[in-house]
């Protein structure tokens, strides 16, 4: 029990506190109010993307296209709202960004399930398709002159916290509620644990998996809007490498790449840990190359711990009687 606690969400929280304490001592200006706001702003996009990625990983999938899809969402919606001060146009462009993300997610899930192609391959292909489509849509040009209201939202603070970070917190909270308090959330876990059992109980696992990819797409569309709000541009080359950061946050947060294990709270803590690590190393004057090495080692350690957790869980399952939670018999359509 103690080992499971240390290697679970409590362990991630302790690691985050220890890391922050180290940077308070070692990095100048780390604990200032302005830098704490900077950290919250910096981890916003990764948190939003990681929320959607959590659903995909829990069903045993992976999505490598989120960075490119984010660029596609940004240029499509950015083109709509550029040069316009209309609130209706702004709202419409935001909805289009979310819709484009959802469509990309649906394509990923549908192709993977319809033709039984591993999601790794499907989303790797979509990574190139979405990036090429974004560049073709704008002729590789960056879009400027976005509405002032959007940029204002990206810079304001509410109760001392950046407004964009409140959005990330809201999405993480919704994700936590869905996974822990709804039948659909239980089916997400059940599909990752034992897809065949879910299928035999009368549920279409393909629909569950496609829904997970669509949720990831929805968060991609929202992240694209937040990116434009922060930087006031929409670029077809934005989002490169974002998919790896999102996956890293989910894995560091305790999710298993095999599916069926993980939590939204763990994902949020994982995103915070990555953000604190990056910010602290930057303040310490660590070079970009060294930061990449250190971040990679942290991810590697997280994967090793994930494998250790899996072996530990198997040992406990052998030595202790397991209490299995029944798969829901019906889901409201």
N, C-alpha and C positions, 0 to 999 in steps of 0.2 A: 504494500500500500504506500509506504514511504517513497519507494522508487518511482512508482507511478505518479505521485504528487510532484516529486522533484522534476521529472521529465515531462510533466504536463504544463498547463497554462500557468500554474504557480511558479514553476521553474523558469518559464519565459519571463514572467513579471520580475522575478528576482534578478535574472540576468540583465534585464533592462535597467533596473534600479542601480545595480552594481556598475554597469557601463556608464550610466549618466553620472554617478558619483565619481568615477574615475576622470571623466572629462571636466567635471566641475573643478577638480584639483589641477589637472594637467593642461587644460585648454583655456586660454584667456577669453573672457567675455562669454563663456558658454552659458552661464546661468543668468545672464541679463534678460530683462523682459523682452527686449527687441529680438534677441536671438531665439528665445523660446517661441515667439510668434513666427520667426523665420522657419523653425523646425516644423511647426504645425502646417505652415503653408507648403513646405517642401514635401511633406509626406502625404499631402492631400490626394494627388493624382494616383500615387501607388496604392493608397488605401482603397480608393474607389475601384480601381482595376482589380485589386486583390479580392474585394468582396465578390465580384462576379467570378473570378478565377476559383474561388473556394467551392462554388457550386459545381463547376466543371470537374475539379480534382476529386471532389467527394463521390462523383459517379464513376470515377476511374478514367476520366479523360484528361486532356491537356489542350490548351489553346495558345498556339504560338503566333496568332494573327492579331492580337489585341493592339499592338503598337501601330501596325500598318492600318488596321481598321479605324483606329483613332484618327489617323491622318486623313483618311477618306471622309469620315464624319465631319471633321473640322473644315475641310475645303468645300464640301457641299453646302454645309450650313453657313460657313463664312462668306461664300459667294452670295448667298441669299441676303444676308444682313449688311454686307459692306456698303457704306455710304448712305444707309437708311437710319433715320431716327425714329421710325415708327415702332411703337410697342408691339403692335400686331405682327409686324414683320419679324421682330426679335423673338417673340414667343413662337411663331411659326418655324423659324430657323432652328430654334432649340429642339422643338418636337421632331423636325426632320433629322437632326443629328442623332437623336435617340432611335428614330425609326430605321435609319441607315444601319446603325449598330446592331439593332435587333434582326434586321434582314441578313446581315453578314453572319450573325450567330446562328440563325435558322439554317442558312446554307451549310455552315460547318457541321451542325448536328444532323441535318437531313442526309447529306452525302455520306457522313460517317456511318449512320445507322442503316440507310437504305442499301448501301453496297458493302457494308461490313468492312470499311476501310479504317484502319487505326486513326484516331483523331490527330495523332502526331503528324501523320502524312497529310491529312486533309488541311489542317490549319497551317502547316508549312507551305502548302500550295497557296492557300488564301493569303498568307503573308506577302507573297510576291504579287498576287492578283490585286489585292487592295492597294499595295504601294504603287504599283504601276497605274492603276485606275486613278489614284489621287494625283499623281504627276501628270497624267494625260489630261485630267479634268481642268487643270490650271496651267497646262504647258510648263510645268515645273516652276511656276511663279508663286511667290508668297503673297497672300492677301492681306492688305492693310485696311485702314480706315473703317474699323469695326465700330459699332455703336458705343457712344460714351457711357451709356447706362450699363452695358456689359462690363466695361473696364472698371467702372465705379464699384460694381459688385465684387470684382476680383481684388480690390484694394481696401475695401472697408473692413472694419472689425465690429463685432457684436459682443458686448460684455468683455472686451479685451481680447477676444479670440477672432482670428480671421474668418470672414463669412464663408469662404470656400471650405474651411475645415469643418464648419458646422454641417455643411452638406455631406462631407465624408462621414462624419459621426452619425448623421441621420441614416445614410445608406447602410452603414455597419449595423446600426440598431435594427433596421428593417430586416436585414439579412439574418441577424441573430434570432429575431422573432420567427421568421419563416422556418428556419432550420430547427428550432427548438420547441416551437409551440404550434406547428401546423402538421396536418397529415402529409402534405406535400414534402415538408422537410424530413419527416420520418421515411418517406419513400426515397428521398435522395440518399440518405444514409443506407437504407436497405439495399438499394440498387448497387451501391458501391461495395457493400459487404457480400451480397449473394444475389446476383442478378437473376439467376435461374429460379430461386425461391420466389422472388417477386413476380416473375413471369407466370409461374405455376399458380400463384395466388389470384391470378386474373387481371393483373395490371400490365399495360403495355409499356415495357421498359424503354422502348424507343422514344415514346412521347416524353418520358421523364428526362431522358438524356438530351433530347432536342430542346426541351424547356430550360435545362441547365445552361446550354450554350446560348440560348436567347437571352437569358438573364445576364450572362457575361457580356453579350452584345449591348444590352441596355446600359450597363455600367460604362462600357467603352464610349457610347454616345454622350453620356453625362460627363465623363472625363474630358472629352474633346471640348465641350462647352466651358468647363472650368479652366482648361488650358488657354483657351482664347480669352477668357475673362482675366486671367493673370497676366498674359503677355501681349494681349491686344493684337495678335496676328493669327493667321491660319496658314500653316506651311505644309506642303505635301511630304516633307521629309521629317516631320515631327514624330515623336514616339518611338524612335529607334532604340531597341533594347528594353523598352518598357515591359514587354511580356516576360522577360527574364526576371526583372525586379518583382513583378507581381507574383510569379511562381515562387520566387525565393521567400517572399513575405508569408505565403501560405505554408510552405514547407517548414520554415523557421517557426511558424506558429503551431506546429505539431501535426499538420495534416500528413497523411500517407499518400504517396504518389500512386499506390495501388488502389486507392479509393476506400470509402467507408469510414475513415477516421479523420477527425479534424473539427474545428469549431471556428465560429466567426470571431469570438473573443481572442482566440489564439492568433488568427490572421491579423487582427488589428494590432496586437502586441508585436507581432513579427514585423509589420510595416513600421511601427514606431521604433523598434530596435534598429532596423536598417537606416531609418532617417537620422536617428541619434548618432549612429556609427559614422555615417557619411559627414554629417555636420561637424562632429567633434574632430574627426581626422582633418577636415579642411581647416578648422581653426588652429589646429596644431601645426599646420604648415606641411602636412604630408602631401607628397606629389600625387598626381593623378594615377600614375602607374602603380605606385605603392598602395593607393586606396583600392584600386581594382584587385590587387593581390589579396589584401586583407579581407575585403568583402567576399571574394571567392572562397577564401579559407573558412569564413564564417558560414557560408552556405554549405560547404563540404562537411563541416562539423555537424550542421543541422541534419543533413542527410544521414550521416553515420548514426546520430542519435535516434533518428527515425527508424533505422534498421534495428538498433538496440531495443527500442520500445516494442517493435513488432515481435522480436524473439522473447522479450520479457512477457508480453501479453500471451504468447503461445504457452509459455511455461506455466503461467498462472491459470490458464484455461485447463491445462492438464491436471494441475494439483488441486484446483478448486472447482466445485460444481458451478456450471454456468447457468445463469438465468436469462433466457432469451426473450426478447420483447417481440410479440407477434406482429407480423406484417399487417398493416391496415387492410381490412377486407374490401372496403369501398372508398372511392374518392369522389368527391362531388365534381361533376362535370361542368 
